[in-house]
Amino acid sequence: MLDRIHAIADKLAPRLIEIRHHLHSQPELSGQEYQTAAYITGVLSSCGLKAQELVGKTGVVAELPGVDAAADYLAIRTDMDALPILERAEVEFISQKPGVMHACGHDIHTTVGLGTAMVLAALETPLPGPVRFLFQPAEETAQGARWMIGDGVMTGVAAILGVHVYPSIPGGTIGIRYGALTAAADDLEIEIVGESGHGARPHEAVDAIWIAAQVITTLQQSISRTQNPLHPVVLTIGQIQGGRAPNVIADHVRLIGTVRSLHPDTRTALPGWIEAIVAATCQPYGAKYKVKYRPGVPSVQNDPALTQLTAACAEAAWGNDRVQLILEPSLGAEDFSLYLDHAPGTMFRLGVGFPDRTNPPLHHPQFQANEDAIVTGVVTLAYSAYRYWQQRG
């Protein structure tokens, strides 16, 4: 069966490159993926799969029947949204939408998802059980998985597989991680309320900008002295809003950021820890404050058995030298984790790096992906799906 999957994928390779080029040149932002969804539906229809659009607002779902019509599904999830970045990569299929770019490789993900569906649909013998393909919108805003789950895509799903590109891994290499793959990501908003005054007489005012600076500095310094260094925490303030004129002391500052963590106990304690520091910093200077801590997506925790299955399939398909064990988790976030509240799953890294040059990171305007990885991802997912049902059958 592995030889057959290889043969179908190799034959499809030129078509998959065409699909990827189209998707890359026509990116759409989170929640706006209508043209992308229509294109995906057309490709799925061409290989005999009926797709449903407008699932999870702009998502697409397709199902491949199995011999056992009553069996629970194996789901395969790929995401399809782009980022608000002006592309500067030197490629012929550069984004045709100024200020929007597939800088996180979701065009590769979608192509791999479509290729997997095309390969499995082309097999002469149906799989023992059914496969549900989830093409998810709005991963970058961490909303799409919730939308899809809300529309019932995890009903009847027994397990789920996912993939994410990684430029620091050579193209065509599979990265395997047991346990935590990504971090929990939460949203943070802090308001500092002072009293306005003349810039020449700061002692008559309560300077919200200066106090906000102390809050930022104290939070960053405190992480290294109050948090367990073996339980990493990253707190980044990405936006600062405040002030009206250069000679007027600001009475209001708004800080907006993200908080990343790996361990559940640490994550639970972070809101109270942050508020205590903000309070201790503001009160001596007479400032008021508000802290809003909004839980985002949890950490992706890869299921051991499914991770072992994917690793074994990748090794069988490509050899041990093209399967890399990832020793450390990423503090990036992935809303794939939300599906894991409903079924066990695993996500692997798909290497897209070029061996002979520097590879810009994800979310970079010059990010590029080694397209040799597309067939690697397709074969790995398709064979994993086959072996999953072979073991259960």
Contacts in CASP RR format, 6 or more apart in sequence:
PFRMAT RR
TARGET T0000
AUTHOR 0000-0000-0000
METHOD contacts of the structure
MODEL  1
MLDRIHAIADKLAPRLIEIRHHLHSQPELSGQEYQTAAYITGVLSSCGLK
AQELVGKTGVVAELPGVDAAADYLAIRTDMDALPILERAEVEFISQKPGV
MHACGHDIHTTVGLGTAMVLAALETPLPGPVRFLFQPAEETAQGARWMIG
DGVMTGVAAILGVHVYPSIPGGTIGIRYGALTAAADDLEIEIVGESGHGA
RPHEAVDAIWIAAQVITTLQQSISRTQNPLHPVVLTIGQIQGGRAPNVIA
DHVRLIGTVRSLHPDTRTALPGWIEAIVAATCQPYGAKYKVKYRPGVPSV
QNDPALTQLTAACAEAAWGNDRVQLILEPSLGAEDFSLYLDHAPGTMFRL
GVGFPDRTNPPLHHPQFQANEDAIVTGVVTLAYSAYRYWQQRG
1 123 0 8 1.000
1 383 0 8 1.000
1 386 0 8 1.000
2 316 0 8 1.000
2 317 0 8 1.000
2 383 0 8 1.000
4 123 0 8 1.000
5 119 0 8 1.000
5 123 0 8 1.000
5 317 0 8 1.000
5 379 0 8 1.000
5 382 0 8 1.000
5 383 0 8 1.000
5 386 0 8 1.000
6 317 0 8 1.000
6 379 0 8 1.000
8 118 0 8 1.000
8 119 0 8 1.000
8 122 0 8 1.000
8 123 0 8 1.000
9 115 0 8 1.000
9 119 0 8 1.000
9 375 0 8 1.000
9 378 0 8 1.000
9 379 0 8 1.000
9 382 0 8 1.000
10 375 0 8 1.000
12 115 0 8 1.000
12 118 0 8 1.000
12 119 0 8 1.000
12 378 0 8 1.000
13 374 0 8 1.000
13 375 0 8 1.000
16 111 0 8 1.000
16 114 0 8 1.000
16 115 0 8 1.000
16 374 0 8 1.000
16 375 0 8 1.000
16 378 0 8 1.000
17 371 0 8 1.000
17 374 0 8 1.000
19 43 0 8 1.000
19 110 0 8 1.000
19 111 0 8 1.000
19 114 0 8 1.000
19 115 0 8 1.000
20 107 0 8 1.000
20 108 0 8 1.000
20 111 0 8 1.000
20 371 0 8 1.000
20 374 0 8 1.000
21 92 0 8 1.000
21 93 0 8 1.000
22 39 0 8 1.000
22 93 0 8 1.000
23 36 0 8 1.000
23 39 0 8 1.000
23 80 0 8 1.000
23 102 0 8 1.000
23 107 0 8 1.000
23 110 0 8 1.000
23 111 0 8 1.000
24 91 0 8 1.000
24 93 0 8 1.000
24 94 0 8 1.000
24 95 0 8 1.000
24 102 0 8 1.000
24 107 0 8 1.000
25 93 0 8 1.000
25 94 0 8 1.000
25 95 0 8 1.000
25 96 0 8 1.000
26 35 0 8 1.000
26 36 0 8 1.000
26 39 0 8 1.000
26 95 0 8 1.000
26 96 0 8 1.000
26 97 0 8 1.000
27 82 0 8 1.000
27 83 0 8 1.000
27 95 0 8 1.000
27 97 0 8 1.000
27 100 0 8 1.000
27 101 0 8 1.000
27 102 0 8 1.000
27 107 0 8 1.000
28 34 0 8 1.000
28 35 0 8 1.000
28 36 0 8 1.000
28 80 0 8 1.000
28 81 0 8 1.000
28 82 0 8 1.000
28 97 0 8 1.000
28 100 0 8 1.000
29 81 0 8 1.000
29 82 0 8 1.000
29 83 0 8 1.000
29 84 0 8 1.000
29 100 0 8 1.000
30 81 0 8 1.000
30 137 0 8 1.000
30 138 0 8 1.000
30 139 0 8 1.000
30 140 0 8 1.000
30 141 0 8 1.000
30 143 0 8 1.000
30 144 0 8 1.000
31 57 0 8 1.000
31 58 0 8 1.000
31 81 0 8 1.000
31 137 0 8 1.000
31 138 0 8 1.000
31 141 0 8 1.000
31 143 0 8 1.000
31 144 0 8 1.000
32 58 0 8 1.000
32 81 0 8 1.000
33 58 0 8 1.000
33 59 0 8 1.000
33 80 0 8 1.000
33 81 0 8 1.000
33 137 0 8 1.000
33 138 0 8 1.000
34 58 0 8 1.000
36 58 0 8 1.000
36 80 0 8 1.000
36 110 0 8 1.000
37 53 0 8 1.000
37 54 0 8 1.000
37 58 0 8 1.000
37 59 0 8 1.000
37 60 0 8 1.000
37 80 0 8 1.000
37 135 0 8 1.000
37 137 0 8 1.000
38 53 0 8 1.000
40 51 0 8 1.000
40 60 0 8 1.000
40 80 0 8 1.000
40 110 0 8 1.000
40 114 0 8 1.000
40 135 0 8 1.000
41 51 0 8 1.000
41 53 0 8 1.000
41 60 0 8 1.000
42 51 0 8 1.000
43 114 0 8 1.000
43 118 0 8 1.000
44 50 0 8 1.000
44 51 0 8 1.000
44 60 0 8 1.000
44 62 0 8 1.000
44 114 0 8 1.000
44 117 0 8 1.000
44 133 0 8 1.000
45 51 0 8 1.000
47 117 0 8 1.000
47 118 0 8 1.000
47 121 0 8 1.000
47 122 0 8 1.000
48 121 0 8 1.000
49 62 0 8 1.000
49 63 0 8 1.000
49 64 0 8 1.000
49 117 0 8 1.000
49 121 0 8 1.000
49 133 0 8 1.000
50 62 0 8 1.000
50 63 0 8 1.000
51 60 0 8 1.000
51 61 0 8 1.000
51 62 0 8 1.000
52 60 0 8 1.000
52 61 0 8 1.000
52 62 0 8 1.000
53 59 0 8 1.000
53 60 0 8 1.000
55 61 0 8 1.000
55 148 0 8 1.000
55 151 0 8 1.000
55 153 0 8 1.000
56 136 0 8 1.000
56 137 0 8 1.000
56 144 0 8 1.000
56 147 0 8 1.000
56 148 0 8 1.000
56 150 0 8 1.000
56 151 0 8 1.000
56 153 0 8 1.000
57 137 0 8 1.000
57 138 0 8 1.000
57 144 0 8 1.000
57 147 0 8 1.000
58 137 0 8 1.000
58 138 0 8 1.000
59 80 0 8 1.000
59 135 0 8 1.000
59 136 0 8 1.000
59 137 0 8 1.000
59 147 0 8 1.000
59 148 0 8 1.000
60 133 0 8 1.000
60 135 0 8 1.000
61 132 0 8 1.000
61 133 0 8 1.000
61 134 0 8 1.000
61 135 0 8 1.000
61 148 0 8 1.000
61 153 0 8 1.000
62 117 0 8 1.000
62 132 0 8 1.000
62 133 0 8 1.000
62 135 0 8 1.000
63 73 0 8 1.000
63 130 0 8 1.000
63 131 0 8 1.000
63 132 0 8 1.000
63 133 0 8 1.000
64 117 0 8 1.000
64 120 0 8 1.000
64 121 0 8 1.000
64 127 0 8 1.000
64 130 0 8 1.000
64 131 0 8 1.000
64 132 0 8 1.000
64 133 0 8 1.000
65 126 0 8 1.000
65 129 0 8 1.000
65 130 0 8 1.000
66 126 0 8 1.000
66 127 0 8 1.000
66 128 0 8 1.000
66 129 0 8 1.000
66 130 0 8 1.000
66 131 0 8 1.000
66 389 0 8 1.000
67 126 0 8 1.000
67 127 0 8 1.000
67 128 0 8 1.000
67 129 0 8 1.000
68 128 0 8 1.000
68 129 0 8 1.000
68 130 0 8 1.000
68 393 0 8 1.000
69 130 0 8 1.000
71 128 0 8 1.000
71 129 0 8 1.000
71 130 0 8 1.000
71 158 0 8 1.000
71 392 0 8 1.000
72 156 0 8 1.000
72 157 0 8 1.000
72 158 0 8 1.000
73 129 0 8 1.000
73 130 0 8 1.000
73 131 0 8 1.000
73 132 0 8 1.000
73 156 0 8 1.000
73 157 0 8 1.000
73 158 0 8 1.000
74 129 0 8 1.000
74 130 0 8 1.000
74 131 0 8 1.000
74 132 0 8 1.000
74 157 0 8 1.000
74 158 0 8 1.000
74 159 0 8 1.000
74 160 0 8 1.000
74 161 0 8 1.000
74 385 0 8 1.000
74 388 0 8 1.000
74 389 0 8 1.000
75 131 0 8 1.000
75 132 0 8 1.000
75 133 0 8 1.000
75 134 0 8 1.000
75 153 0 8 1.000
75 154 0 8 1.000
75 157 0 8 1.000
75 159 0 8 1.000
75 160 0 8 1.000
75 161 0 8 1.000
75 339 0 8 1.000
75 343 0 8 1.000
76 113 0 8 1.000
76 116 0 8 1.000
76 117 0 8 1.000
76 131 0 8 1.000
76 132 0 8 1.000
76 133 0 8 1.000
76 134 0 8 1.000
76 160 0 8 1.000
76 161 0 8 1.000
76 162 0 8 1.000
76 381 0 8 1.000
76 385 0 8 1.000
77 134 0 8 1.000
77 136 0 8 1.000
77 160 0 8 1.000
77 161 0 8 1.000
77 162 0 8 1.000
77 336 0 8 1.000
77 339 0 8 1.000
78 106 0 8 1.000
78 109 0 8 1.000
78 110 0 8 1.000
78 112 0 8 1.000
78 113 0 8 1.000
78 133 0 8 1.000
78 134 0 8 1.000
78 135 0 8 1.000
78 136 0 8 1.000
78 162 0 8 1.000
78 163 0 8 1.000
79 106 0 8 1.000
79 109 0 8 1.000
79 110 0 8 1.000
79 135 0 8 1.000
79 136 0 8 1.000
79 137 0 8 1.000
79 139 0 8 1.000
80 106 0 8 1.000
80 107 0 8 1.000
80 109 0 8 1.000
80 110 0 8 1.000
80 135 0 8 1.000
80 136 0 8 1.000
80 137 0 8 1.000
81 106 0 8 1.000
81 137 0 8 1.000
81 138 0 8 1.000
81 139 0 8 1.000
81 140 0 8 1.000
81 141 0 8 1.000
82 95 0 8 1.000
82 100 0 8 1.000
82 101 0 8 1.000
82 102 0 8 1.000
82 103 0 8 1.000
82 104 0 8 1.000
82 106 0 8 1.000
82 107 0 8 1.000
82 140 0 8 1.000
83 100 0 8 1.000
83 101 0 8 1.000
83 102 0 8 1.000
83 103 0 8 1.000
83 104 0 8 1.000
83 140 0 8 1.000
83 363 0 8 1.000
84 99 0 8 1.000
84 100 0 8 1.000
85 99 0 8 1.000
85 100 0 8 1.000
85 101 0 8 1.000
85 103 0 8 1.000
85 363 0 8 1.000
85 365 0 8 1.000
86 98 0 8 1.000
86 99 0 8 1.000
86 101 0 8 1.000
86 365 0 8 1.000
87 94 0 8 1.000
87 95 0 8 1.000
87 99 0 8 1.000
87 101 0 8 1.000
87 103 0 8 1.000
87 365 0 8 1.000
88 365 0 8 1.000
88 366 0 8 1.000
89 101 0 8 1.000
89 365 0 8 1.000
89 366 0 8 1.000
89 367 0 8 1.000
89 368 0 8 1.000
90 366 0 8 1.000
91 368 0 8 1.000
95 101 0 8 1.000
95 102 0 8 1.000
101 365 0 8 1.000
101 367 0 8 1.000
102 108 0 8 1.000
103 362 0 8 1.000
103 363 0 8 1.000
103 364 0 8 1.000
103 365 0 8 1.000
103 367 0 8 1.000
104 140 0 8 1.000
104 165 0 8 1.000
104 362 0 8 1.000
104 363 0 8 1.000
104 367 0 8 1.000
105 165 0 8 1.000
105 352 0 8 1.000
105 362 0 8 1.000
105 367 0 8 1.000
105 369 0 8 1.000
106 139 0 8 1.000
108 165 0 8 1.000
108 350 0 8 1.000
108 352 0 8 1.000
108 369 0 8 1.000
108 371 0 8 1.000
108 373 0 8 1.000
108 374 0 8 1.000
109 163 0 8 1.000
109 164 0 8 1.000
109 165 0 8 1.000
110 135 0 8 1.000
111 374 0 8 1.000
112 163 0 8 1.000
112 350 0 8 1.000
112 374 0 8 1.000
112 377 0 8 1.000
112 378 0 8 1.000
112 381 0 8 1.000
113 133 0 8 1.000
113 135 0 8 1.000
113 163 0 8 1.000
113 378 0 8 1.000
113 381 0 8 1.000
115 378 0 8 1.000
115 382 0 8 1.000
116 133 0 8 1.000
116 377 0 8 1.000
116 378 0 8 1.000
116 381 0 8 1.000
116 382 0 8 1.000
116 385 0 8 1.000
117 131 0 8 1.000
117 133 0 8 1.000
119 378 0 8 1.000
119 379 0 8 1.000
119 382 0 8 1.000
120 127 0 8 1.000
120 131 0 8 1.000
120 382 0 8 1.000
120 385 0 8 1.000
120 386 0 8 1.000
123 386 0 8 1.000
127 385 0 8 1.000
127 386 0 8 1.000
127 389 0 8 1.000
128 389 0 8 1.000
128 390 0 8 1.000
128 392 0 8 1.000
128 393 0 8 1.000
129 389 0 8 1.000
129 392 0 8 1.000
129 393 0 8 1.000
131 385 0 8 1.000
132 153 0 8 1.000
132 157 0 8 1.000
134 148 0 8 1.000
134 153 0 8 1.000
134 160 0 8 1.000
136 144 0 8 1.000
136 145 0 8 1.000
136 148 0 8 1.000
137 144 0 8 1.000
137 147 0 8 1.000
138 144 0 8 1.000
138 147 0 8 1.000
139 145 0 8 1.000
139 334 0 8 1.000
139 335 0 8 1.000
139 336 0 8 1.000
142 185 0 8 1.000
142 296 0 8 1.000
142 297 0 8 1.000
142 333 0 8 1.000
142 335 0 8 1.000
143 335 0 8 1.000
144 335 0 8 1.000
145 297 0 8 1.000
145 335 0 8 1.000
145 336 0 8 1.000
145 337 0 8 1.000
145 338 0 8 1.000
145 339 0 8 1.000
146 335 0 8 1.000
146 338 0 8 1.000
148 154 0 8 1.000
149 338 0 8 1.000
149 339 0 8 1.000
149 342 0 8 1.000
154 160 0 8 1.000
154 339 0 8 1.000
154 342 0 8 1.000
154 343 0 8 1.000
157 339 0 8 1.000
157 342 0 8 1.000
157 343 0 8 1.000
158 343 0 8 1.000
159 303 0 8 1.000
159 306 0 8 1.000
159 343 0 8 1.000
159 344 0 8 1.000
159 345 0 8 1.000
159 388 0 8 1.000
160 339 0 8 1.000
160 340 0 8 1.000
160 343 0 8 1.000
160 344 0 8 1.000
160 345 0 8 1.000
161 306 0 8 1.000
161 310 0 8 1.000
161 345 0 8 1.000
161 346 0 8 1.000
161 347 0 8 1.000
161 381 0 8 1.000
161 384 0 8 1.000
161 385 0 8 1.000
162 336 0 8 1.000
162 345 0 8 1.000
162 346 0 8 1.000
162 347 0 8 1.000
162 348 0 8 1.000
162 381 0 8 1.000
163 347 0 8 1.000
163 348 0 8 1.000
163 349 0 8 1.000
163 350 0 8 1.000
163 377 0 8 1.000
163 380 0 8 1.000
163 381 0 8 1.000
164 334 0 8 1.000
164 336 0 8 1.000
164 347 0 8 1.000
164 348 0 8 1.000
164 349 0 8 1.000
164 350 0 8 1.000
165 349 0 8 1.000
165 350 0 8 1.000
165 351 0 8 1.000
165 352 0 8 1.000
165 362 0 8 1.000
165 369 0 8 1.000
165 373 0 8 1.000
166 175 0 8 1.000
166 349 0 8 1.000
166 350 0 8 1.000
166 351 0 8 1.000
166 352 0 8 1.000
166 353 0 8 1.000
166 362 0 8 1.000
167 351 0 8 1.000
167 352 0 8 1.000
167 353 0 8 1.000
167 359 0 8 1.000
167 360 0 8 1.000
167 361 0 8 1.000
167 362 0 8 1.000
167 367 0 8 1.000
167 369 0 8 1.000
168 353 0 8 1.000
168 359 0 8 1.000
168 361 0 8 1.000
169 175 0 8 1.000
169 324 0 8 1.000
169 349 0 8 1.000
169 350 0 8 1.000
169 351 0 8 1.000
169 352 0 8 1.000
169 353 0 8 1.000
170 351 0 8 1.000
170 353 0 8 1.000
170 355 0 8 1.000
170 370 0 8 1.000
171 350 0 8 1.000
171 351 0 8 1.000
171 352 0 8 1.000
171 353 0 8 1.000
171 354 0 8 1.000
171 355 0 8 1.000
171 370 0 8 1.000
171 372 0 8 1.000
171 373 0 8 1.000
171 376 0 8 1.000
172 318 0 8 1.000
172 322 0 8 1.000
172 350 0 8 1.000
172 351 0 8 1.000
172 352 0 8 1.000
172 370 0 8 1.000
172 372 0 8 1.000
172 373 0 8 1.000
172 376 0 8 1.000
172 377 0 8 1.000
173 318 0 8 1.000
173 322 0 8 1.000
173 323 0 8 1.000
173 324 0 8 1.000
173 351 0 8 1.000
173 376 0 8 1.000
174 310 0 8 1.000
174 311 0 8 1.000
174 314 0 8 1.000
174 318 0 8 1.000
174 322 0 8 1.000
174 323 0 8 1.000
174 324 0 8 1.000
174 348 0 8 1.000
174 349 0 8 1.000
174 350 0 8 1.000
174 351 0 8 1.000
174 376 0 8 1.000
174 377 0 8 1.000
174 380 0 8 1.000
175 314 0 8 1.000
175 323 0 8 1.000
175 324 0 8 1.000
175 325 0 8 1.000
175 326 0 8 1.000
175 348 0 8 1.000
175 349 0 8 1.000
175 350 0 8 1.000
175 351 0 8 1.000
176 307 0 8 1.000
176 310 0 8 1.000
176 311 0 8 1.000
176 314 0 8 1.000
176 323 0 8 1.000
176 324 0 8 1.000
176 325 0 8 1.000
176 326 0 8 1.000
176 348 0 8 1.000
176 349 0 8 1.000
177 302 0 8 1.000
177 307 0 8 1.000
177 325 0 8 1.000
177 326 0 8 1.000
177 329 0 8 1.000
177 348 0 8 1.000
177 349 0 8 1.000
178 302 0 8 1.000
178 304 0 8 1.000
178 307 0 8 1.000
179 301 0 8 1.000
179 302 0 8 1.000
179 304 0 8 1.000
179 307 0 8 1.000
179 329 0 8 1.000
180 262 0 8 1.000
180 299 0 8 1.000
180 300 0 8 1.000
180 301 0 8 1.000
180 302 0 8 1.000
180 329 0 8 1.000
181 299 0 8 1.000
181 300 0 8 1.000
181 301 0 8 1.000
181 302 0 8 1.000
181 326 0 8 1.000
181 329 0 8 1.000
181 330 0 8 1.000
181 334 0 8 1.000
181 347 0 8 1.000
182 299 0 8 1.000
182 300 0 8 1.000
182 329 0 8 1.000
182 330 0 8 1.000
182 331 0 8 1.000
182 332 0 8 1.000
182 333 0 8 1.000
182 334 0 8 1.000
182 337 0 8 1.000
183 232 0 8 1.000
183 234 0 8 1.000
183 260 0 8 1.000
183 261 0 8 1.000
183 262 0 8 1.000
183 299 0 8 1.000
183 329 0 8 1.000
183 330 0 8 1.000
183 331 0 8 1.000
183 332 0 8 1.000
183 333 0 8 1.000
184 260 0 8 1.000
184 261 0 8 1.000
184 262 0 8 1.000
184 264 0 8 1.000
184 267 0 8 1.000
184 295 0 8 1.000
184 296 0 8 1.000
184 297 0 8 1.000
184 298 0 8 1.000
184 299 0 8 1.000
184 333 0 8 1.000
184 337 0 8 1.000
185 258 0 8 1.000
185 259 0 8 1.000
185 260 0 8 1.000
185 296 0 8 1.000
185 297 0 8 1.000
185 332 0 8 1.000
185 333 0 8 1.000
186 258 0 8 1.000
186 259 0 8 1.000
186 260 0 8 1.000
186 261 0 8 1.000
186 267 0 8 1.000
186 270 0 8 1.000
186 293 0 8 1.000
186 294 0 8 1.000
186 295 0 8 1.000
186 296 0 8 1.000
187 256 0 8 1.000
187 257 0 8 1.000
187 258 0 8 1.000
187 259 0 8 1.000
187 292 0 8 1.000
187 293 0 8 1.000
187 294 0 8 1.000
187 296 0 8 1.000
188 235 0 8 1.000
188 237 0 8 1.000
188 255 0 8 1.000
188 256 0 8 1.000
188 257 0 8 1.000
188 258 0 8 1.000
188 259 0 8 1.000
188 274 0 8 1.000
188 291 0 8 1.000
188 292 0 8 1.000
188 293 0 8 1.000
188 294 0 8 1.000
189 254 0 8 1.000
189 255 0 8 1.000
189 256 0 8 1.000
189 257 0 8 1.000
189 290 0 8 1.000
189 291 0 8 1.000
189 292 0 8 1.000
189 294 0 8 1.000
190 212 0 8 1.000
190 215 0 8 1.000
190 254 0 8 1.000
190 255 0 8 1.000
190 274 0 8 1.000
190 278 0 8 1.000
190 289 0 8 1.000
190 290 0 8 1.000
190 291 0 8 1.000
190 292 0 8 1.000
191 252 0 8 1.000
191 253 0 8 1.000
191 254 0 8 1.000
191 255 0 8 1.000
191 289 0 8 1.000
191 290 0 8 1.000
191 291 0 8 1.000
192 208 0 8 1.000
192 211 0 8 1.000
192 212 0 8 1.000
192 215 0 8 1.000
192 252 0 8 1.000
192 253 0 8 1.000
192 254 0 8 1.000
192 255 0 8 1.000
192 282 0 8 1.000
192 287 0 8 1.000
192 288 0 8 1.000
192 289 0 8 1.000
193 208 0 8 1.000
193 251 0 8 1.000
193 252 0 8 1.000
193 287 0 8 1.000
193 288 0 8 1.000
193 289 0 8 1.000
193 290 0 8 1.000
194 205 0 8 1.000
194 206 0 8 1.000
194 207 0 8 1.000
194 208 0 8 1.000
194 211 0 8 1.000
194 250 0 8 1.000
194 251 0 8 1.000
194 252 0 8 1.000
194 286 0 8 1.000
194 287 0 8 1.000
194 288 0 8 1.000
195 205 0 8 1.000
195 206 0 8 1.000
195 249 0 8 1.000
195 251 0 8 1.000
196 205 0 8 1.000
196 248 0 8 1.000
196 249 0 8 1.000
196 250 0 8 1.000
196 251 0 8 1.000
197 204 0 8 1.000
197 205 0 8 1.000
197 248 0 8 1.000
197 249 0 8 1.000
197 251 0 8 1.000
198 204 0 8 1.000
198 205 0 8 1.000
198 247 0 8 1.000
198 248 0 8 1.000
198 249 0 8 1.000
199 205 0 8 1.000
199 247 0 8 1.000
199 248 0 8 1.000
199 249 0 8 1.000
200 247 0 8 1.000
202 249 0 8 1.000
205 249 0 8 1.000
205 251 0 8 1.000
206 249 0 8 1.000
206 251 0 8 1.000
206 285 0 8 1.000
206 286 0 8 1.000
206 287 0 8 1.000
207 249 0 8 1.000
207 250 0 8 1.000
207 285 0 8 1.000
208 242 0 8 1.000
208 243 0 8 1.000
208 249 0 8 1.000
208 250 0 8 1.000
208 251 0 8 1.000
208 252 0 8 1.000
208 253 0 8 1.000
208 287 0 8 1.000
209 242 0 8 1.000
209 243 0 8 1.000
209 249 0 8 1.000
209 250 0 8 1.000
209 253 0 8 1.000
211 253 0 8 1.000
211 281 0 8 1.000
211 282 0 8 1.000
211 285 0 8 1.000
211 287 0 8 1.000
212 240 0 8 1.000
212 253 0 8 1.000
212 255 0 8 1.000
214 281 0 8 1.000
215 255 0 8 1.000
215 277 0 8 1.000
215 278 0 8 1.000
215 281 0 8 1.000
215 282 0 8 1.000
216 237 0 8 1.000
216 255 0 8 1.000
218 277 0 8 1.000
218 280 0 8 1.000
218 281 0 8 1.000
219 235 0 8 1.000
219 274 0 8 1.000
219 277 0 8 1.000
219 278 0 8 1.000
220 235 0 8 1.000
222 277 0 8 1.000
223 233 0 8 1.000
223 235 0 8 1.000
226 273 0 8 1.000
227 233 0 8 1.000
227 266 0 8 1.000
227 273 0 8 1.000
228 266 0 8 1.000
231 261 0 8 1.000
231 262 0 8 1.000
231 263 0 8 1.000
231 265 0 8 1.000
231 266 0 8 1.000
232 260 0 8 1.000
232 261 0 8 1.000
232 262 0 8 1.000
232 331 0 8 1.000
233 259 0 8 1.000
233 260 0 8 1.000
233 261 0 8 1.000
233 266 0 8 1.000
233 270 0 8 1.000
234 258 0 8 1.000
234 259 0 8 1.000
234 260 0 8 1.000
234 261 0 8 1.000
234 331 0 8 1.000
235 257 0 8 1.000
235 258 0 8 1.000
235 259 0 8 1.000
235 260 0 8 1.000
235 274 0 8 1.000
236 257 0 8 1.000
236 258 0 8 1.000
236 259 0 8 1.000
236 260 0 8 1.000
237 255 0 8 1.000
237 256 0 8 1.000
237 257 0 8 1.000
238 256 0 8 1.000
238 257 0 8 1.000
238 258 0 8 1.000
239 254 0 8 1.000
239 255 0 8 1.000
239 256 0 8 1.000
239 257 0 8 1.000
240 253 0 8 1.000
240 254 0 8 1.000
240 255 0 8 1.000
240 256 0 8 1.000
241 253 0 8 1.000
241 254 0 8 1.000
241 256 0 8 1.000
242 250 0 8 1.000
242 252 0 8 1.000
242 253 0 8 1.000
242 254 0 8 1.000
243 250 0 8 1.000
243 252 0 8 1.000
243 253 0 8 1.000
244 250 0 8 1.000
259 270 0 8 1.000
259 274 0 8 1.000
259 293 0 8 1.000
260 331 0 8 1.000
260 332 0 8 1.000
260 333 0 8 1.000
261 267 0 8 1.000
261 270 0 8 1.000
261 299 0 8 1.000
262 299 0 8 1.000
262 329 0 8 1.000
262 331 0 8 1.000
267 298 0 8 1.000
270 293 0 8 1.000
271 291 0 8 1.000
271 293 0 8 1.000
272 293 0 8 1.000
274 291 0 8 1.000
274 293 0 8 1.000
275 291 0 8 1.000
275 293 0 8 1.000
278 289 0 8 1.000
278 291 0 8 1.000
279 289 0 8 1.000
282 288 0 8 1.000
282 289 0 8 1.000
296 333 0 8 1.000
297 333 0 8 1.000
297 334 0 8 1.000
297 335 0 8 1.000
297 337 0 8 1.000
297 338 0 8 1.000
298 337 0 8 1.000
298 338 0 8 1.000
298 341 0 8 1.000
299 329 0 8 1.000
299 337 0 8 1.000
300 334 0 8 1.000
300 336 0 8 1.000
300 337 0 8 1.000
300 340 0 8 1.000
300 347 0 8 1.000
301 337 0 8 1.000
301 340 0 8 1.000
302 345 0 8 1.000
302 346 0 8 1.000
302 347 0 8 1.000
303 340 0 8 1.000
303 344 0 8 1.000
303 345 0 8 1.000
303 346 0 8 1.000
305 344 0 8 1.000
306 344 0 8 1.000
306 345 0 8 1.000
306 346 0 8 1.000
306 388 0 8 1.000
307 346 0 8 1.000
307 348 0 8 1.000
309 346 0 8 1.000
309 384 0 8 1.000
309 387 0 8 1.000
309 388 0 8 1.000
309 391 0 8 1.000
310 346 0 8 1.000
310 348 0 8 1.000
310 380 0 8 1.000
310 384 0 8 1.000
311 323 0 8 1.000
312 387 0 8 1.000
313 380 0 8 1.000
313 383 0 8 1.000
313 384 0 8 1.000
313 387 0 8 1.000
314 322 0 8 1.000
314 323 0 8 1.000
314 348 0 8 1.000
314 380 0 8 1.000
314 384 0 8 1.000
315 323 0 8 1.000
316 383 0 8 1.000
317 379 0 8 1.000
317 380 0 8 1.000
317 383 0 8 1.000
318 376 0 8 1.000
318 379 0 8 1.000
318 380 0 8 1.000
322 376 0 8 1.000
324 349 0 8 1.000
326 349 0 8 1.000
334 347 0 8 1.000
336 347 0 8 1.000
339 345 0 8 1.000
348 380 0 8 1.000
350 373 0 8 1.000
350 376 0 8 1.000
350 377 0 8 1.000
350 380 0 8 1.000
351 370 0 8 1.000
351 373 0 8 1.000
351 376 0 8 1.000
352 369 0 8 1.000
352 370 0 8 1.000
352 373 0 8 1.000
353 359 0 8 1.000
353 369 0 8 1.000
353 370 0 8 1.000
353 373 0 8 1.000
354 368 0 8 1.000
354 370 0 8 1.000
359 368 0 8 1.000
360 366 0 8 1.000
360 367 0 8 1.000
360 368 0 8 1.000
361 367 0 8 1.000
END
